[in-house]
Amino acid sequence: MPQMRWLGIIILCFAIGLAGCSRGGGPSIIAEKSASEGPFELIVEVQRLDDQRLQLIRKLKFSGDQDIEISHSDPLISISYSADGNAEAHHFDDIGLTSALQKKETLTYGEPIVVERIEEAKHVSAFAYFTYLDTRYHLSVEITL
């Protein structure tokens, strides 16, 4: 009889452990989209934080073999979102900023943008505008959830 009780306790602990693992603890990616031009790739991730909130993450990936410096406006990667597809226009302050990128680096730009209500971000738009070696790069991504 004591062996059966221990077996039951072990099975119960195992089931509780599996249930805890399946819930995950952090944000889950529900959409990811990218656009490339030359050695650069703009990546946007939409992550679900909980039943009501999303976070938007902006990344710029550089696939070159040497460290570089790009010239850009503020922000480097603009993002806007809306419920109906009529997102606000992207605005840039052309103040002559520069950023260093390491070879093969993926730069996460700024803090994640948290959207408090999922229905407010059915359409997400991101735009990166910068110059490298006298070439202007324009990368854009549109996501519809």
N, C-alpha and C positions, 0 to 999 in steps of 0.2 A: 503493500500500500504506500509506504513512504516514497518508493521509486516512482510511482504514478504521479504523486503530488509534485515531485521535482520535475518530472517530464512535462507536466502541465505548466509549471512556472516557467520553464525554459521556452516552451512553445509560445506562451503569452509574451514573454520578453522579446522574442524574435519577431512576433507580429507587430508589437509596438515599435520596435526599431525600424522595421520595413515601412510602416506608416509614416514615421517621422522623416525618413529619407526621401520618400516619394513626394512630399510637400515642397521640398527645396526650401531654401531660406532667403534667397536673394531674388533680385529682379530676373525676369525671363524675357529673352528677346522675342518680340512678336513680329518684327519687320526689320529688314536690313537691306539697304540698296546702296549702290555705288556708281560712280561715273569716273572714267579715266581720260586723261589727256597727257601725252608724253610720259614722263616718269612719275606722274602724280595721279593719285586716286582719292577722290572725295568719298567718304563713307559716312552714312547716317544710320544709326541704330535707334529703334524705338523699343523701349523696354517697359514691361508692365511691372509696376511697383506693388499694386494691390488691385482690388476690384474697381477703384475709381481713378487711380493716378497712373500716369505714364511719365517716363523720362526720355528725353531726346539727347543723344550723344553724337557729337560731331568729331570726325577724324580726318586728317590729311596724311596719306601714306606716300612716302617718297621711296622709289625703288632704285635710285641711283647708287653708284659705287663709291661716291666721295661725299664728304660733308659740303653743304652749300648754304647760301643765304638767299632768302627770297624777300622781295619788297612787296608790301601790301597795305591795305587800308585797315580801318578798324570798324567792324570785326574782320578777322581773316576769313571766317566762315559764318555767314549770316543764316539764320533759320527763322522761319515763320510757320504758323499753323492756323487752321481754321476748321470750323464745323462743316462749311458748305463749299469749300474749294476757292473761296475768294480771299485768299491770304493777303496780308498787307505786303506792300512792295518791300524789297530788300533795300536797306539804306546803309551806305558806307561813308565814313568820314575819311577823306583822303588826306591823311596827316603824315604819310611817309614813314611808316613803321617797317622794321626789318625783323625777320625771325631766322634763326639758324636751324637747319635740319641736318641730322646725322644720316649717314648712309644707311639705307634700308630701314629708316625710322618710320613709325606710325605715331603721329602726334595727335593726342586727344586735346581738342581745342576747348578751353574754358571749362566751367563747371557744367554738369548736366542740367538741362532745362526741365524743370518739373511742371507738368500740366496737371492741375488739380482735378479736372473732370475729363474723362476719356472722350466724351462726345465733342469736346472743344477742339480735338486734334485729329479729326478724321482725314484731313489733308495736311501733309507736312511738306514744306519746300525748303531746300538748302541751296546756298550759292556761295562759291569761293571765287575770289578774284585776286590775282597776284601776278607779279612779274619775276621771271628768272632768266638771266642772260639776255635781256632785252626782248624777251618773248612774253606776251601777256597770256595768261591762262584764265579761262572761264569754265568752271565746272559746276554743274547743277544736278540736283537730284529731286525728284518728286515721288512722294509715297502717299498712296491712298489706302487707308485701313478699312 
